[in-house]
Amino acid sequence: LFLATLTYDTLRFEYEDFPETKEPVWILGRKYSVFTEKEEILLDVTSRLWFTYRKNFPAIGGTGPTSDTGWGCMLRCGQMIFAQALVCRHLGRDWRWIKGKRQMDNYFNVLNAFIDKKDSYYSIHQIAQMGVGEGKSIGQWYGPNTVAQVLKKLATFDTWSSLAVHIAMDNTVVMEEIRRLCQSNFPCAGAAACPAVESDVLYNGYPEDAGVRDRLSLWKPLVLLIPLRLGLTEINEAYIETLKHCFMMPQSLGVIGGKPNSAHYFIGYVGEELIYLDPHTTQPAVEPNDSGRLPDESFHCQHPPCRMSIAELDPSIAVGFFCNTEEDFNDWCQQIKKLSLVRGALPMFELVERQPSHFSNPDVLNLTPDSSDADRLERFFDSEDEDFEILSL
């Protein structure tokens, strides 16, 4: 009992520590007031899936590591940003996790996709082994771009979510490429090919019917990841306003970033501070209980989130967005275009209709694009102290 009281008081104390400010708190596209919505802020943060280092899970590859302590922090951040996409896809942005409350099956389906075992879609086992194909040995630290590339490959096996994953390279988002990817007319024959339609949801004001189902299948929900470098060794101040705006968009999945041993999942900001979930806690691996349900409390951060000054952010990041419908994507494009008009905000990336002719031009380093130069270009961006990589797909 004493321990419980101590923990509760400690949490209370830290919670009061959330800055008493008139500045709004933004969490993944939602705006809150510290004065009137403290409980809502904490509930929103707690409801995000929180993935940390784990120990005593089945050996990766059968003979590899049984813990990811010290090397898996960016992999865990990749899991968190992707889990947020799956939550939006299957549960909705308004869904909340309440301790002790029975959750719906879809929640456990999402959680099971990330559990530390070899056959979960996005497990640390799958990410680490898929990373070998990206030139990363198991146990090696990843940059934000590597983890994005690996998650994109793993998502192709997740027919339940049926996501279109696009990674925008060269600081350029090409709208035409995304539309082509999301509108790939896949036949709506089986449940796997056709996105699940919640029976109690109305689409465009109409109840679910065959026509709606057909229209739905014309747009695969989009996960858009944009790896960026916002400066050389520290973040260029000119990008800070733009970065803040990313957390204000309803499509926001947050940001993953950091350097070796300090990767974080950034979910919002208040004033000049970023709000983040930290994977650097080692917890025991979790097994389903006797009834086959997964004990899920350790996957939710039940204390106030960490904060750090935006100026301290490592410049190597990946920004994420989720567009469930084509309408969401069009709205996102409009917001990005408006953002270019904000005074004092330098665009972090370019939004273009078509792929520009200079795309992926290696002339920046006076290299000719033969294979040895491509290798040199990749090595140039993938030295040990530069945690940003350009990867060949």
C-alpha positions, 0 to 999 in steps of 0.5 A: 500500500505504501508503495502504491501511495508513494507512486501515486504521490510522485505521479501527482507531483510530476503531473503538477510539474506540467508547465502552468502556461497559457500556451496551448498543448498540442498532442498529435493534432489535438489542442488542449489547455493546461488549465482546464484539460489536464486530465484529458492531456494525460489520458491522450498521452497514456492512450498512445502505445508505448514501446520500450526496451524489453528483456527475456524475449525469444532470441532474434533469429533463433540465436540472436539477442534476447533483449534490445537494451542499448540498441533498440531505441530507434526501432521502438520509436519506429514501432510507436509511430507505426502503432499510432497509424494502426490505432488511427486506422482501426480504432480512430484518433478519439479512442482512449485507453482506460486502465482496467476497462475492457478493450475491443478486439481490434485494440488487441489485434493492433497490440499483437502486431508489435509483440516481441515474437518472430511472427508479429508483423512489426515485432522487434524480431521482424524489424531487426531481421528485415534491417539486415537487407538494409545493411544493418546487422542485428543489434546495430543502431538505426537512423530514422530513415532506416527504420522507416524503410524497414516498416514500409517493407513489413507493412506489405505483409499486414493485409489486415491494415492494408496500408499504403506506406510512402517514404518521401526522399530528397525532402520532396513529397510528390503528390502524383506518386502518393495518389498512384500508390493509394489509388492502386485499384486492388480487387475487392474480392476478399476481406484481406484486400478490402479495408475493414468497414466498421458497421457502426460508422457512416461514410460521407453520411451514408450507411455502409452499402456495397457502393460505399465499400467499392468507393472505400477500396479506391483509396488505401489509407496512407502512412506518409513518412518524411525523413529529414535533416534540419541542420548539420549538428543542431536544428536550424531555428528557421525550421522550428515553427514549421515543425510545431505546425506538423503537430497541429495537423489532424493527420499528425503521427508525430516525429521520430528522431534522435542520435545513438542511445537517445531516440525518442517518439515526439507526440506534441509540444507546449511553448518551446518544449517538445513532448515525447515518449521515451523508450529507454526503460527496460521491461520484461517481455510480456506473455499472454495470460491464461485466457489468451489476453495480453496484459497491456498495462506496460504498453501505456506510459502512465506518468506525465510525458517527458519534455525537452527544449525544441532547440536540443532536438537532433536534426535527423528526424522522420515526420509522420502523417496518416491520411485515412481517406483521399479527403484527408490527403487533399486537406493535408496538402492544402495545410502544407501549402498554407504553411509556406505562407507563414512568416518566419517558417522555413519549409522542411520539405517541398510539396510538388504535383509531379516528380521534378526532373532533378530528382535524386540527382547525385551531382550535389557531390560531383558524382556520376551515377554509376553503381560505385558512386551510388555506394559512395553516396550511401556511405557518405550519408551513413557514417557512424556519427551521421545517423541519417542514411539515404538508402537504395530501395 
